[in-house]
Amino acid sequence: MKIARKIPLAVWYTAMFVVIATITYSGLFLAGRTLIWEVDGIAQHFPILLEFQRILQHHPQQLFSWSWNLGLGADQLTTFAYYVVGDPFNYLVALVSPSHLEWAYQALILLRLYFVGLAFLGFSRQFNFKKVSQLVGALTYTFTAYTFYVGMHHPFFLLPMIWFPLLCWAIERVLRGRHWLPLSLITAVVILSNFYFAYLLALGGMIYALVRFWSRRRAKLVMRSFWQLFWRLLVAVTLGVAMAGVLLVPTLLAMLNATRASFNFANGLTSYPINYYVNLPNRLLTNGGSVQYWVTLGLSSISFIAVIYTLRHFKRYWVLNWVILAMMVGILLPQFAAVFNVFSTPSNRWLLMATLVFAYATMAFMDQVTDLTATDLKWLAGVSGGLLILIWLINGFYLNIRKHDIATYLILLALIGVLLAYRALNLSKRQFYVLLLGVVTLNLANNGLGWLSINTNSNSTEQLRQGAAMKWVKNYFDGAQKGLSTSGQFYRTALAPNYYTMRSAESDVPMVLDTHTVGSYFSVQNGYVGAFSQALGNSEYAMNSPLGSLDGRTTMYNLLGVKYLFAREDQLKKQALPAGYEVVKMKTGEPKIFADKFIYGMSNHTGTILLKSKNALPLVYTQRRQISQHAFDQLSAVDREQAMLQGAVTTTHATGVKSVNPTVSGKTVDYTVQADTTNVLDTLDKVVIYRNQHATGSSNNALTKLPADTITLTPEQRESLTPATGLTKPSNRLLNLIAANQKLVQKNQEDNAKGLTHMVSDVQGHQLPYQLTIKHPKRYRKMELYLVLDGISYRRSSIKHALKTSQNTTVFTSRPYTKVDRLNDLRDGLKGNLSASGYSLTAQTTDNQTTFSQLGTTNMSDYEPRTSAVINLGYSKHARQLITLNFTSIRSLRFKSAKLVAVPLGKTTHRETRRLQKSGLKYQHVTNNRITGTTTTKHATVLTTSIPYSTGWQLLVDGRLVQTQVVNKGFVGARLSAGSHRIELTYRTPGLKLGAWLSLVAGLLWLIGSVWLWVRRRPRMRE
């Protein structure tokens, strides 16, 4: 025992970390999986790290430049600042080869996780807790639901778990009268690592400072006055902020003009959905099988018991308990989460800081664990048992939970047993601590396996298989990128709609393939690009991915200079292609097909073809006409897109340039609406057929073998089947439901008599499909067709509605509806996500299918209420008469207006496009930070580009600086006088120079202060 006490605490922690991490992560690695998530992991984090590695190893200076591979183009420093720039661990990838990056990616996750516990040990050393208490506290802080979750999905989110205890350590030093310089350094490190973390930890740090001040004041400890401490903390933080200026200033400027600059506070919620509260008890100690609103509690059993203990001794832990109570209230309120999430979505990421509170409570409990009274033990056992009873009640009087969760609760009971056994069996302290540490280790390993083992959590099957990540990146386009033009002329590419079906909004893999693909997926996106996308009603817009694949819109492709499309081989014959895009062929005249590079679980199982257009506009060209913002805003979203070919939309009037009112090109298409009531049980015949098709048992009677599409019975069938289905004398309840369906269908038909305004569900909760029949379909051949929806509103389901539709279905099937059925339906309704769901609306024609989605309020990244949509039904050379609409997940959809609009893409469009192509820069040369070329015009024009607007772009015309402005809602432009001009556009990261000076000056001040402090203390150290 004496030898054990001499072993440094960090060594004990390291040994325990190795044991728990080995057990936990082996569940994933032995299954041939990795820590790279198939959603954001491969779509964002891995390709960004790969690109960052390339920059570090080959061109470090490129980090401070523009890149044409970040969507339409973006600043690399401010884009990557959210992910990799400020993470010190990521710089280690410069030491490994790209072929080993998959291994490095995972090793860095485990390295960060290890440092989480080390940081906590640094924090805990300031308090007089026992070594074993600090060890258990560090382990419970390190291995939490939050760290397991983010380690699998968002690895850099482990950083605040490292910085927060260090930040609290530095604040504690100031409160105890020590110097504030360490706080300045930690503040700078926090801000450099991630501006979002900086905000989150700033709130946490302020709360910690206030709480500790209150605690020390209650304990009557010697301490400076509040205002003295306030000014010391303010100076320290201010110096730290200035030290981080080199990254903070550019990032803040980027954020002020980002797509996330405007958002819906708390997703518009006043309270969470009922299922959130119902599922909360089972998430205290487990992950509950899923993560909702970023609730990642998953406490260890020892921490749960510690919280019970501190709350029981409320006065002894007065301040700590008030913090715990505040957190308990906070987790119930979406507004609380939204404030901590920069006043945006109700994401409970603040719980990462709550783990420090729980770990502190754990240490307090561990210090008293050998002195527990009989009453303490009764409380601990009673509340633990009460939690299990509550979960049993919530789950409908039986433990309808994962088997692994049951193991977690058994470990909780085992821990209670160990605490009881200490006195009952008269164990020595050594025996007790060995048993206790054994149970804690088992508990933490078990919790980890609950996240990482494919046998316990289906989410772990979303982790990529070993070796798949790099193969996926290299073969993302099946090698089709090698077929792109290498002429040296600048152009962009895009993915055809549905090239990949993925859960993420978009993918950043094309970034590392140097394809200049317009789609991108970053947390910080240029707000001007978002404004352009929204102005044109792009249905694929999302804050993280403002363009998507442009919804297959021909003119938008051309405006943005998209010369090539990557499309699926199987789309060649089945899918309508955008106008003007032709299949790249071989010399034999056959389509050039790049065979599918199969990767298990990831491939799209078809080869890739390239589509090429001659209509893509140059990066920089001149417009001899301008359109005012007012005139532009009066147009519909569809007409706005075509208007940009007719003139440049200017924010400041360009003197001498002709102003025009754009021609409206969209043609309203007349149509009729018909709901498909085939499956609506609105006649007795349909009920007979329904019961026949859903009956249990079997029959040899040929009459009972009805085709699936039967909706009307013959007299012979009716005579045979009516008695067999118990419908000789149908009940009044059944007849009422049939009548309700008839009334619903009739009312819906009346609502839609003059156009689609209402999509509904029947009394069973089944959404009705709808068919729009175009009048005179031949008129709209060789046109791009749009479904334009305005004034969208929708009605979600509810527990009451779900219960009612379930009961209605049992009436139709004649199946008895028991009390157990009702109880199960009620439980499922309470635990389901009915009141927070979004929906999808799919439109299908003979040669195209497209989907518009409204995300639910549970989405923490891209939720925005969508009240309008422009759905591209595609360009087709053929007549399209029928459009089938299907919606999902909700009860009904309403529209104030639903128009079909056809846009001709013929001679007029072709003429305007050719005119703009001819006005492009001559001798254009494009590099990351510089574009040069010449132009000659007879009249004043508007220099128009598809370069996302940024104040970092400066325009020199014949060597003279010319003021730029936003053109076409989102791009760099300027007025040009008549004549021949040499054009030069250069880019510098906005705010970088100012930020660098701030960092330099503040860094020197910090260094001088540190030297002065060392010199001042040196004599004391000698003494």
Residue, then its C-alpha position, 0 to 999 in steps of 0.5 A: m500500500k505504501i508503494a502504491r502511494k508513492i506512485p505518481l497519480a499521473v502514472w496511476y491514471t495512465a495505467m487505468f486509461v490504458v485498461i479502460a480504453t483498450i476494453t472500450y475501443s477494442g469493441l470497435f476495432l475488433a469488428g473491423r471498424t474505425l473512429i471515422w463516422e460515415v456522416d460528418g466523419i468522412a464528409q467533413h473531418f477526414p477530408i479537411l484533415l487530409e487537406f490540412q496535412r497537404i498544406l502543412q507538408h507542401h505549402p504552409q503559406q497556403l493556409f493564409s490564402w483563398s482556395w477555389n476548392l472550397g465550394l465556389g471559393a473561400d478563405q482557407l484560414t477562416t474556413f478551417a479555423y473551426y476544425v483544424v487550425g487551432d488544434p495543436f494535436n492536428y499538427l502531428v499529421a505533418l509527421v505521417s504520410p497520407s497513406h497512414l492518415e486513417w490511423a493518425y486520425q484515430a490515434l489523435i482521438l485517443l491522444r486527445l482523450y488521454f489529455v482530457g484526464l491529465a488536464f483534470l488532474g491538473f485542476s484537481r490538484q488545487f483541492n485537498f482531495k485524496k489521491v484515490s478521489q482525484l483518480v476516480g474523478a479524472l477517470t469519470y471525467t475522461f470516460t463520459a457519454y460526451t467524450f465517447y460520442v464526440g470521439m466517434h462523430h466530432p473529434f475536435f469537440l474533445l478539445p474543450m474537455i481539455w481546455f475547460p479544467l485548465l481554464c478553471w485552474a487558471i481562474e482558481r489561481v487568480l481567486r487564490g491571489r496568484h498571478w493572472l498571466p497563466l489565465s491569459l495564456i489559457t484564454a488565448v489557447v481556447i480562442l485559437s482552438n475554436f471560436y465557438f468553444a471560446y464562447l462556450l467556455a467563456l460562459g463556463g469560466m464566468i460561472y466558475a469564477l462567480v461560483r468559486f467566489w461565492s464558495r470561498r466567501r461562504a467559507k470565509l477564506v482570505m481573498r481580494s475584494f470582488w472588484q479587485l478580482f474582477w479587474r485582474l480577471l478582465v485584464a488577463v482575459t483581455l490580454g489573452v483575447a489580444m494574443a489570439g487576434v491573429l485568428l480571432v479577428p479574421t474569424l469574427l469578420a468571417m462570422l459576421n457575414a456567414t450563413r449562420a449570422s441569422f438563426n431561429f432562437a432555440n429552433g422556435l421551441t418554448s419547451y422540448p417535445i414530450n419524448y425528450y422529457v420521457n427519455l431523459p431518466n434513461r439517459l442519466l446513466t446510458n446513452g438511451g440508444s440515441v442522442q437528442y438535442w445533444v443530451t449526452l449525460g451517460l453518467s458513471s454510477i459512482s458520479f450518479i451516487a455522488v450527486i445523490y450524496t451531495l444533495r442529501h448533505f445540502k448544507r455541507y455542499w451548499v454551493l455545489n448543490w445549487v450549481i447541480l440544481a441549476m443544471m437540472v433546471g437548465i437541461l429542461l429548458p431549450q432556451f438555456a441550451a440556446v443561450f450557451n449555443v450562441f443564441s441559436t439551436p437548443s443544443n445541450r453541448w454545455l453538458l461538456m462543462a457539466t461533467l466537470v461538476f459531476a467529477y468534482a462531486t465524485m471526488a467529494f463523495m470519494d473522500q467520504v466513501t468510507d464514512l457513509t452512515a446507514t442513512d446515507l446508504k439507505w438514500l443511495a440505494g433508495v434513489s437508485g432503486g427509484l430511478l429503475i422504477l421510474i424507467w420501468l413505469i415510463n416504459g409501460f411497466y416493463l423494461n423496454i430498453r436495450k440489453h446493454d442498458i440493463a447491464t449498466y443498471l446491474i453495475l449500479l446495483a453492484l456498486i451499491g452492493v460494494l458500498l453496503a459490503y464495506r461495513a457488512l463484511n468488515l472489509s479493510k480499506r485496501q480491499f474496499y478500494v480495490l473492489l470499488l475501483g474494479v466496479v468503477t473500471l467495469n462501469l466505465a468500460n461498459n459505458g464505452l462499449g455501449w457506444l462503441s460495440i456493434n453488439t450493443n449499439s447500432n450507431s457503431t455500425e455507422q463507423l467506416r470499415q478499416g481501410a475504407a476512408m482513403k479508398w473512398v476519397k480516392n475513388y469518390f468519382d470512380g476516377a472520373q476526375k481524370g477525364l476533366s479538361t486540362s486546358g488551363q482555363f478556369y471552370r467549375t464542376a458539380l454533382a448531378p442530383n442524387y449522385y450520392t444519397m447521403r445523410s450529410a448536407e454535402s461532402d468535402v471530399p471533392m476538395v482534396l481531388d482539386t475538381h473545383t466542385v461548387g458543393s461544400y460542407f462547412s460550418v462557416q459558409n459565406g453569407y453572400v453565397g447563401a443570399f444568392s442561393q436563397a434569392l433564387g429559391n434553391s431548395e437544397y440550401a442549408m446553412n452548412s451547405p448553401l448550394g448543395s448540387l444546385d438542384g440540377r438547375t441549368t441556368m444556375y449551373n451556367l451562372l456559376g461556371v459549371k462546365y462538367l457534371f459528375a453523374r451516375e451511369d444509371q442516370l444516363k437513360k432514366q434521368a432527365l439531364p440539365a439543358g446543354y449538358e452532353v455526355v462525354k464520349m469516347k472516340t467510338g462515339e460511345p459514352k465514356i463510363f468510369a467503372d464503379k470502384f466498389i467499396y463495401g457499404m459506401s459505393n453507389h453501385t454504378g459507374t460514373i459519366l461526365l456531362k459537359s456544357k458549352n454554356a458555362l459562363p467565365l469566372v469574370y465577365t462584363q455586363r452592359r446592363q444592370i438591374s436594380q435591387h428593387a426591380f430584382d426583388q419584384l421577380s419570382a425566384v425562377d425569373r430572378e435566375q434568368a434575369m441574371l443573364q439579362g443584366a447584373v444585379t447591382t447594390t450601388h447604381a453603376t453610372g453610365v450603365k443602362s438600367v433594365n427591367p428584366t423580361v419575365s421568362g417563366k410561363t405558368v402551367d395550367y394543371t389539375v389536381q387529383a388525390d390518389t385514393t386507391n388505398v383510402l378505405d372509403t367504401l365497404d368493398k375496400v374494407v372487405i379487400y383490406r381485411n382479406q389482404h391483412a387477414t391471418g391464416s390461409s385459405n384455398n378459396a381462389l376467390t380470396k386471392l385478390p390482386a394487390d391493386t383490387i379496389t372494387l369487388t365483383p358480385e361473386q367476390r362480394e358474396s363470398l368475401t363479405p361473410a368471411t371478413g365479418l362485414t355482413k353487418p358492419s358496425n356503426r363505428l366502421l361505417n362512421l370511419i368510412a364516412a369520415n374518409q369519404k368526407l375527408v376526400q371530398k373536402n380535399q377535392e374541393d380545396n384543390a379544385k383551383g390548384l394544389t393547396h392541401m395535402v392530407s392523410d386519411v383516418q389511418g394516418h396514411q399520407l395520400p399521394y397526389q397527381l398533378t395533370i398538366k394541360h397541353p403538356k406538349r407546349y412545355r417540351k424542351m423547358e425546365l419545369y418547376l413546382v413553386l410553393d409559397g406559404i407552406s405550413y404543415r401539421r405534425s402528428s401528436i400522441k392523441h392523433a397516433l392513438k386515434t389512428s392506431q385504434n382506427t386501423t384495428v377497427f378496419t382490420s377487426r383486430p381486438y384493441t386491448k388495454v395492453d395495445r393502448l398502453n403500448d401505443l401510449r408508451d410509443g407515442l410518449k417516447g417517439n418524436l411526433s411533435a418535433s418531426g419534419y417532412s419530405l415532399t417528393a415530386q416525380t415525373t416520367d424522367n425525374q425525381t426530386t425531394f424537398s425536405q423540411l428538417g425537424t426541430t431536433n436538427m441542431s445544424d441546419y434547422e430553418p422553417r421553410t415557408s417557400a420552395v422552388i422544386n426543379l422537376g428538370y429539363s426534358k425534351h419530352a412531354r410530361q403530363l403527370i407529376t406525382l407528389n408524396f409527403t411523409s412523417i406529418r399529418s398534412l401540408r398546406f400551401k397558399s400557392a402551388k404553381l407549375v412554372a416552365v422556363p424556355l431554355g432556347k434561342t434567347t437564353h443561348r444568345e444571352t449566354r454567348r454574349l456573356q461568354k464573349s465578354g469574359l476576360k481575355y488572357q485570364h489567369v487564375t491562381n489562389n489569390r490573384i486573377t488577371g486579364t484584359t477587357t475592352t468595352k465600348h460603353a461603361t459596364v459592370l464587371t461581374t464575377s462568380i467570386p463569392y463576395s469578400t472585402g478581402w478581394q481588391l480590384l486594380v483597373d490599369g493599376r488603380l484601385v477601384q471600389t468593389q460592390v456586391v453583384n448578383k446578390g453574392f459576388v464581387g463586382a464593380r463599375l468599369s468605364a468604357g475602353s481597354h483595361r487590364i484587370e487584376l483582382t487580388y485577395r488578402t484575408p480580411g483582418l489578418k494584418l490587424g490580428a497579427w499585430l494584436s497577437l504580436v504586441a500582446g504576446l510581447l507584453w505577456l512575455i515581458g510580464s512572465v520574465w518580470l514575474w520570474v525575476r521577481r520570484r527568483p529571490r524567494m525561490r532561493e530562500 
